[in-house]
Amino acid sequence: MTSAETASAALQISVQPSGRAFTAQGGESILAAAIRGGVGLPYGCKDGACGSCKCKKLSGSVVHGEHQEKALSAAEADAGFVLTCCAIPLTDVVLESRQVTDESAFPIKKLPVRVSTLSRVSHDVMVVRLQLPAADTFRYHAGQYIEFILKDGARRAYSMANAPHTQAAGPGVELHIRHMPGGRFTDHVFQGMKEKEILRVEGPFGSFFLREDSDRPIVMLASGTGFAPIKALIEHMQFKGITRTTTVYWGGRRPGDLYMDAWLRERSAEMPHLRYVPVVSDAQPDDGWTGRTGFVHQAVLDDIADLSGYQVYACGAPIVVDSARQAYCAERGLPADEFYADAFTSEADKHAPA
């Protein structure tokens, strides 16, 4: 077969142990083909920066596009691991991935949305509520995200902070957007966005959602606006009557960064199985902070000596997620496939030198 024929041929991608299979068109990444085919491989940023989509290649050949060394090291690539978000198959490929779900019931859609409310909840966090088209049904898992499609085709991803059942009261989603000074989109959110503004979004995306077929106790770990998908998970658990023992560790630099502290305290009062541990890393004397201090991922290590029987859901800054994954799995016995993560990679993270 010539190289031109290889580039245009549809290739078979199989996933073990589930036996799920889909086809990739010439030049299409494995992840893009999986999403198109309704096969839910794990993923996060889709840009080779977070490593959430990393899995083992059992057979076949791929070529990788640009990606971060921290997402896939040379040693990992030599050992047969791939990043499905930027791996282009050259032959039929067999992958090993336990986190395979059938999400065909939640089709990915492009939708116009209207800004319904803007609420500034801290010095650098805006809660943005978007109204969805009344005639459309938008289905998603609590914990997933949507992408804004900007005028030039650029995209910005934000997790939905409200659980799916809230759609019954009116179609819409809640986003927690942190201001990144100089950021093209967030500068607009904080300086120019108005209620009733029309935007375009696509979704749902992401493999971060509660695995309800387990009875393991849960650790939820959030830094900053990584709380958004955690909030959706908590709402979902409360609505569904899920009573698994759950501890939420939420970290910020200053107390004000825990911008929905009161909401979370209310939920923990209503849900006996839910415990909340706020952690502040850089409290100042005038904050009057008397709670836990230090790095939020370390607070889990201080509290739990053995994580082998747990599930962990971690969201927020990549350094927090990466540090937690390494420490919990390597030092405290957490099975790697029980660590679910959504690292909030910025545009700078995505385009840093590989």
N, C-alpha and C positions, 0 to 999 in steps of 0.2 A: 504494500500500500504506500502511495506517495505521501509526502508531508502534507500536501494540500488536501488529500483525501482524509488523512488522520484528523486534520483541523476541523473538517466539516462533518465527520462521522459522529453518530450518537453512540455513547459508550455506556455500558451497564455498571452501575454502582450498587454493590450489595453491602448490607450491614448485618454483622453477626453480634450477638446470638439471635437477634429478632427475626432474621431472614427477610427483612424489608428490603426492597430494591427500587431503584428509579434510574432514569437515564439522564446523562449530561450531554448537552450539545457541544459542538466544537468550540473551544475557547471559554466555556462556561465553568465557573468554579463549582466544586462539589457542593458547597453550601447553597449557592444560588439554585442549583439543580434540585437539591433536596427540598428547599422552600417551595419551589415551583411544583414539585411533585407531591407536596403534602406530607413529607417525611420529616419529623421533628428532631433533627440532630441538635446537640447542644451548641449554643453560640451566644455571643454578646455583641461586640462592637462591629463586626463584619469588616474590619479594616486591618487585621493582622496585628493589633496592638494589645489585646487583653489575654489571649490564650484560652478563652473559654471553649473554643471549638476544637481544641487539640484532641486527637484520638489516634489510635494505633492503626497503621496500614498493614493488613495481613498479606495482601498480594497486589500486584499491579504497579504502575509507574505514574508519578505526577511531577509537575514542575511548579514551584512556588513563586508567586508574585512577591512584591515588597512586603516585609513584615518585620516586627521588632524582635530582637534577639531574646528579650525577656519573655516573649510569647512562645517562641520555638527556638531553642538553642541548636547549635550545630550538632552537639552530641545527641540531642533528642531526634533530630532529623536523621542522623546516621542510624539510630536505633529503630527507625521506621515510623516515627510519629509524624503526623501531618496537621496543618491548620486548614480545615476544610474551607474557611472563608477565602483563602487565597491560593488554594491548591487546585491546579488545572489538571485533570486526568489526561494522560497520554494513551492509556490502555483501559480496559475494564479494570475496576478496582474493588477489592473487598476490604471493608473497614470493620474494626471492632469498637462498638460503642453501646454501653448499657442504656444510656439516656436517649432512647428512641421512642417517640410517641407519635401517635397519629393525630395531627392537628388539622386534618382536612375539614373538620367541622367549623374551623375558624379561618375562613378565607382572608387573605391579605387584600385590602381594598385601599384605593385612593379616594379620599373624601374632602369636600370643602367643609371647613369648620368656621364658626364665628366666635370671637372672643366675647364671653358673656360677663366675666368679672376679672378684675385684677386686684389682688390683695397683697400688699407688702408686709411680710410677717417677720422680717429681720432686716438688718442693714443691707444684706446682699441676697435675700431670697424673696422671690415673688411667687405667690400661688396664683396660677392662671387657670381659669376654668373655661373650657371650650364647649360650645354647643354643637352637637352633631346633627346632621340632617334628620328631621323627624321621620321621614319616610324610609330611612335606611336602618338596617339592623347591624350594629357593630358588635361583634362577639370577640372576647379575649379572655385569657387567663389572668387572674390577679398576679401582678408582678411583671407583666410584659410591657413593652414600650411602643411608642409611635415615633415616626420621623416627620419633621416638617420638611416640605419640599420648597426651597427658596426659588426665587425667580430665575436664577441661572442654573438651576438643577442641583445645587449644593444641598446637603441634608444636615439636619441637627436632630439628635435622638433624645427623647425624654420619657422616663417611665411614668405610667399612669398610677396615680396615687389613690384612686378609688376602685373598689371591687366591682366586678361586673353586675352584681345584683342591684347596684345603685342606678343602673340604667332604667329601671322600672319607673323611677320617679321623674325621669326626663333624660333623654339621650345626651350624654355629655361626659367629658373626662376632666380630671383635675391633674395638673402638672405642678411640680415644684422646681422653679428655675433659678439657679444661682447666677448672679452677675459675674461675668468674667470681663473685667475692664479691657476695652479694646476689642472684645469679641463682637463680631459682626451682628450676630443674632441677639445675644443677650443685651448689648447696648441698646438695640431697638426695643426690647422688652421693657427695659427700665427707663428709657428716655423718650420713646416715641409711640409705643403701642397704645392703642385706644380700644375701649369697649366697642363692640360691633365690627371690629376689623375682621376681614375675611382672609383665611389662610388655607393652604392645602397640606394635608397630612396623608401618610400611608402607614398601614399596620394591620394587625398587631405583629410585632417581631419579638424574638427572644425566647430562650428556653428556661427562664427563671420563673418558676411557679411552684406552688406547694405540691409535693408528692403525697397524695392522700391515701396511698396504699400502704403506708408505714405507720407503726405505732411508736417509733423512736421519739424520745424527747428532743426538742428543737432548741437550738441557739440561733437567734437572729442578730446579726451584727451589721450596724449601719454607721457610716461616717457622713456628716453633713446632709446633703440632699439625697444621699443613699437611703434616707428614711422613706422616701416616696413609695417605692415598691413594697417596702416592709409594712407601711401603713395599709396598702391594699391587701396584703396577706392577712393582716390582723382583722380587717373588716370582713374578709372572706371567712376566716375561721369563726368569727363571732356569729355571722349570718348562718353558717352551716352547722353550728353547734359542735365544732371540733374542739375537743378538750385535752389534746396532748399537752403535756407539760412544756411550756415555752418561756424562754428568758430572752428579753430584748435588751441588747447592749447598744446604746446610741451615744456616739462620741462627737464632740466639737471642740474647737479651740477655747471658746469662751461660753459661758452659760447661755448667752443669747443665741448661739448657733443651734441650740436645741429648740427650734422655733415652734414645735408643737408639743412641748413638754407637758402642758396641761391636758391636751387631748390624750396623750399616751397614759398619763396618770389616771385619767377617767376610765380608760379601757381596762387598765390593770385592776381597778376597783370593781369593775363589772364582771371581769373574767377571772375567776379564782385560780385558774391554771396558768395565768399570764403574770410574769414578773418583769419589772422594768428596772434597768440599771443604767442611769445616766453617767457619763464619764467626760470630764473636761481636762484637756491637756495643757492649757496655758492660762489658767485662771489668774486674774489680777486681784490685788488686795481689795479694790473697791467693788469687786464682784460679790464679795461676801459668800463665796462658794464653800460649802462644807461637805460636799459629796465626794465621790470617787474621782481620783485624778490620774493622769498618765495617758498612755495610748489605749484606745478602746479594745484593740485585739488582745492586748496584754491582760486586760481585766478578766477576759474569759479564762486565760491560762492561770490567773491567780485564783479563780474560783473553782475550776474543774480540772482535777488531776488526770482523769481518764475520759477521753472523748470517743472511745471506740464504739459506744452504743448510741451515739447521737447523730442527728442531722444538723448541718449548719447551712444557713442562708446568709450570705455576706454581700453587702452592697456599699458602693461608695468609691472613694479614691483608689486608683490601682495599687498604690503602695500599701494601703490598709488591707485590701483583698489579697494581694500577693503574700504579704507578711502572715496573714491569718492562715492561708492555705498551707504554706510551708511549715509553720509552727504546729498547727493542729494535726496535720497528717504525719509529719515526720517525728514530732516529739510527743504527741498525746494520743496516738493510735486511731485518729479519725480515718475511716476508709475514704480513699480519694473520691469514690463515686457517691459519697454522702455529703460532699461539699459542693453546694450550688452557689454560683456567684454571678454578680452583675457589676463589673468594674466600670465606673463612669469615666471613660476615656474622653479627654478633651480633644479639640482639633490639633492642639500642640502635641499631645501624646501620640495621636495617629500619624502625624507627619514628622516626628522626630527621626533622626538618622537611624537606620536599621541596625 
